[in-house]
Amino acid sequence: MPRLSNRRIVATAGYLALAAADSYLAGRRGVGARRARHVTKPLLMPALATSTRMAVGEHNTGLTRGVRAAQLFSWGGDVALLGRGEPSFLAGVGSFFAAHLSYIGGFGSVKDSRAGVDAPGAKAGAATWVAAAPVMAVAAGRKDPVLRLPIAAYAAVLSTMFATSTMLDTELRASARRRILAGTSLFLLSDSLLGVQKFLRAEPSAALETAVMATYTTGQWLIAEGAVAASRAH
């Protein structure tokens, strides 16, 4: 067991190092930074998935299965978004759509049976969609009408993912629930910043690119750590 623990520490440290490097590179301009990101970005989710798998061990649950599936689809999204052009962007949106569905399934497996559509988290998710989805869909449609529906649908599944993370069973360890909620909040923030960068700004911002990746990678890590802690306690 100590050896496994040490290996997990290495895998986690590897993920955090890759996350820091890729966040930095995202804000850099030039061919060198772009080429380097073709190494760092595709390695993010495999490193996190390895750390998660080592931590879960025999404690695999519906929650951790959902998280691990989301990590796989997120990897597909990461790779797709390295490409340029609308086909690559839509492929990335589709992959992350599937990732959020996986998260929703995982969170749903440990949902508080008393939480309904009138729960504060559900209302917050709905309010987020109402506030952001129309703006992003319209802005995306101005660039290309084909994007309008996919962006509206993606905003809906993203808001639902966030809402379900607020309705976890209160019997789960409180620290685990807090990590998951912090992670989904950062994921929501990351995608919101990405939407602003892609659809609302006339010129791309290097600082915003870094912020998108920093919040995304931190959010993914917190969700994974929260799920692991919850499954072990369960």
Secondary structure, DSSP 8 states (H G I E B T S, - for coil): -HHHHHHHHHHHHHHHHHHHHHHHHHT--SHHHHHHHHHHHHHHHHHHHHHHHHHHTT---HHHHHHHHHHHHHHHHHHHTTS-SHHHHHHHHHHHHHHHHHHHHHHHTTB-TT--TTSHHHHHHHHHHHHHHHHHHHHHHHH-GGGHHHHHHHHHHHHHHHHHHTSB-TTS-HHHHHHHHHHHHHHHHHHHHHHIIIII-SS--HHHHHHHHHHHHHHHHHHHHHHHHHHHH-
